[in-house]
Amino acid sequence: MAMRTNSRLKKINANGKPVRHKMHVKKGDTVQVISGKDKGKVGEVLQVMPTTSQVLVKDVNLKTKHIKPTAEGESGSIERREFPIHSSNVMLYSEKEKVASRICYTLTEDGRKVRMLKKTGEIID
């Protein structure tokens, strides 16, 4: 089955639906940026976009956006806002140990599948 891409660079599968990538981060996770201009910054994931494999992290990848006035007599504005970065450029971050780590999936005593940081053994979910 051939994959196509639409105008917004989202991959489309044979059924015409966007391909959803598996993400190692979820909304609300604390992550550290590991590459790019904001390398080393730590922030919370505000939004996850599985169709483009991107995440929106608080106070990371800030850009200036010029806003046009919408009503008559209203003035335009300039605001700083976060823009998405690729999910491969972030790693989960342990607040206790102050270290970034990969994750693994493990089962708890009661049989739940949870995410765990490999370096510290800290359970996230």
C-alpha beads as a LAMMPS data file, in Angstrom:
LAMMPS data file: protein, C-alpha beads

125 atoms
124 bonds

1 atom types
1 bond types

-500.0 500.0 xlo xhi
-500.0 500.0 ylo yhi
-500.0 500.0 zlo zhi

Masses

1 110.0

Atoms # bond

1 1 1 0.000 0.000 0.000
2 1 1 1.563 3.270 -1.090
3 1 1 1.586 6.232 1.254
4 1 1 0.806 9.693 -0.024
5 1 1 1.408 13.091 1.515
6 1 1 -1.058 15.929 1.498
7 1 1 -0.319 19.646 1.298
8 1 1 0.356 19.944 5.054
9 1 1 3.070 17.227 4.928
10 1 1 0.959 14.710 6.800
11 1 1 1.285 11.169 5.506
12 1 1 -1.928 9.578 4.292
13 1 1 -2.476 5.816 4.457
14 1 1 -4.396 3.703 1.931
15 1 1 -7.729 4.486 3.646
16 1 1 -7.203 8.225 3.191
17 1 1 -6.673 8.852 6.913
18 1 1 -3.586 10.565 8.362
19 1 1 -0.871 8.254 9.691
20 1 1 -0.524 8.506 13.476
21 1 1 3.033 8.025 14.752
22 1 1 3.773 6.298 18.068
23 1 1 4.866 8.950 20.555
24 1 1 7.093 8.403 23.593
25 1 1 5.778 11.557 25.292
26 1 1 2.313 12.570 26.441
27 1 1 0.656 15.851 27.312
28 1 1 1.797 17.002 30.773
29 1 1 5.186 15.215 30.683
30 1 1 8.330 17.103 31.689
31 1 1 10.897 16.913 28.888
32 1 1 14.375 18.223 28.090
33 1 1 15.307 19.441 24.592
34 1 1 18.339 17.477 23.340
35 1 1 19.036 19.249 20.032
36 1 1 18.446 22.518 18.234
37 1 1 18.687 26.140 19.300
38 1 1 16.930 25.467 22.644
39 1 1 19.155 22.515 23.596
40 1 1 19.172 21.909 27.353
41 1 1 15.875 23.665 28.121
42 1 1 13.373 21.844 30.319
43 1 1 9.624 22.336 29.956
44 1 1 6.203 20.763 30.090
45 1 1 4.535 19.273 27.013
46 1 1 1.471 21.401 26.230
47 1 1 0.268 19.555 23.126
48 1 1 1.124 16.384 21.214
49 1 1 0.583 16.113 17.433
50 1 1 0.839 12.411 16.453
51 1 1 0.069 13.007 12.756
52 1 1 3.206 15.141 12.295
53 1 1 5.183 13.604 15.200
54 1 1 5.618 17.007 16.857
55 1 1 5.221 18.376 20.374
56 1 1 4.567 21.833 21.791
57 1 1 6.763 22.509 24.847
58 1 1 6.256 25.444 27.232
59 1 1 8.848 28.256 26.725
60 1 1 10.698 26.332 23.979
61 1 1 11.016 27.381 20.295
62 1 1 9.549 30.829 20.945
63 1 1 8.894 32.900 17.837
64 1 1 7.459 36.354 17.225
65 1 1 4.015 36.353 15.602
66 1 1 2.548 39.522 14.120
67 1 1 -1.227 39.621 14.585
68 1 1 -3.368 41.644 12.161
69 1 1 -6.180 43.799 13.576
70 1 1 -9.530 42.033 13.218
71 1 1 -11.960 44.917 13.835
72 1 1 -12.099 48.517 12.634
73 1 1 -10.153 50.835 14.927
74 1 1 -8.347 47.963 16.599
75 1 1 -4.558 47.935 16.484
76 1 1 -2.450 44.926 15.563
77 1 1 -0.124 43.260 18.044
78 1 1 3.123 41.348 18.262
79 1 1 3.203 38.303 20.516
80 1 1 5.763 35.636 21.405
81 1 1 4.437 32.093 21.266
82 1 1 5.688 28.519 21.299
83 1 1 5.911 26.627 18.023
84 1 1 6.099 22.817 17.647
85 1 1 9.351 20.866 17.569
86 1 1 9.894 17.274 16.454
87 1 1 9.338 14.646 19.144
88 1 1 12.749 13.068 18.448
89 1 1 14.382 16.260 19.786
90 1 1 13.045 15.782 23.334
91 1 1 13.710 13.263 26.108
92 1 1 11.715 12.649 29.244
93 1 1 13.218 14.435 32.261
94 1 1 13.336 13.342 35.899
95 1 1 12.724 16.255 38.288
96 1 1 14.114 14.288 41.275
97 1 1 17.405 13.199 39.695
98 1 1 17.721 16.181 37.278
99 1 1 18.580 13.871 34.366
100 1 1 17.050 13.093 30.945
101 1 1 16.399 9.455 30.125
102 1 1 14.905 7.099 27.583
103 1 1 11.816 5.145 28.555
104 1 1 10.841 1.518 28.726
105 1 1 7.493 -0.140 29.335
106 1 1 7.064 -2.417 32.328
107 1 1 4.287 -4.131 34.266
108 1 1 3.451 -3.257 37.867
109 1 1 2.439 -5.753 40.562
110 1 1 -1.243 -5.226 39.787
111 1 1 -0.679 -5.939 36.065
112 1 1 -0.776 -2.377 34.667
113 1 1 1.575 -1.458 31.804
114 1 1 3.437 1.748 32.763
115 1 1 6.248 3.906 31.388
116 1 1 9.503 3.895 33.347
117 1 1 12.675 5.973 32.997
118 1 1 15.618 3.685 32.195
119 1 1 18.316 5.658 34.047
120 1 1 16.461 6.234 37.319
121 1 1 13.803 3.511 37.407
122 1 1 11.197 6.200 38.123
123 1 1 7.655 5.285 37.033
124 1 1 5.927 8.093 35.096
125 1 1 2.307 6.937 34.711

Bonds

1 1 1 2
2 1 2 3
3 1 3 4
4 1 4 5
5 1 5 6
6 1 6 7
7 1 7 8
8 1 8 9
9 1 9 10
10 1 10 11
11 1 11 12
12 1 12 13
13 1 13 14
14 1 14 15
15 1 15 16
16 1 16 17
17 1 17 18
18 1 18 19
19 1 19 20
20 1 20 21
21 1 21 22
22 1 22 23
23 1 23 24
24 1 24 25
25 1 25 26
26 1 26 27
27 1 27 28
28 1 28 29
29 1 29 30
30 1 30 31
31 1 31 32
32 1 32 33
33 1 33 34
34 1 34 35
35 1 35 36
36 1 36 37
37 1 37 38
38 1 38 39
39 1 39 40
40 1 40 41
41 1 41 42
42 1 42 43
43 1 43 44
44 1 44 45
45 1 45 46
46 1 46 47
47 1 47 48
48 1 48 49
49 1 49 50
50 1 50 51
51 1 51 52
52 1 52 53
53 1 53 54
54 1 54 55
55 1 55 56
56 1 56 57
57 1 57 58
58 1 58 59
59 1 59 60
60 1 60 61
61 1 61 62
62 1 62 63
63 1 63 64
64 1 64 65
65 1 65 66
66 1 66 67
67 1 67 68
68 1 68 69
69 1 69 70
70 1 70 71
71 1 71 72
72 1 72 73
73 1 73 74
74 1 74 75
75 1 75 76
76 1 76 77
77 1 77 78
78 1 78 79
79 1 79 80
80 1 80 81
81 1 81 82
82 1 82 83
83 1 83 84
84 1 84 85
85 1 85 86
86 1 86 87
87 1 87 88
88 1 88 89
89 1 89 90
90 1 90 91
91 1 91 92
92 1 92 93
93 1 93 94
94 1 94 95
95 1 95 96
96 1 96 97
97 1 97 98
98 1 98 99
99 1 99 100
100 1 100 101
101 1 101 102
102 1 102 103
103 1 103 104
104 1 104 105
105 1 105 106
106 1 106 107
107 1 107 108
108 1 108 109
109 1 109 110
110 1 110 111
111 1 111 112
112 1 112 113
113 1 113 114
114 1 114 115
115 1 115 116
116 1 116 117
117 1 117 118
118 1 118 119
119 1 119 120
120 1 120 121
121 1 121 122
122 1 122 123
123 1 123 124
124 1 124 125
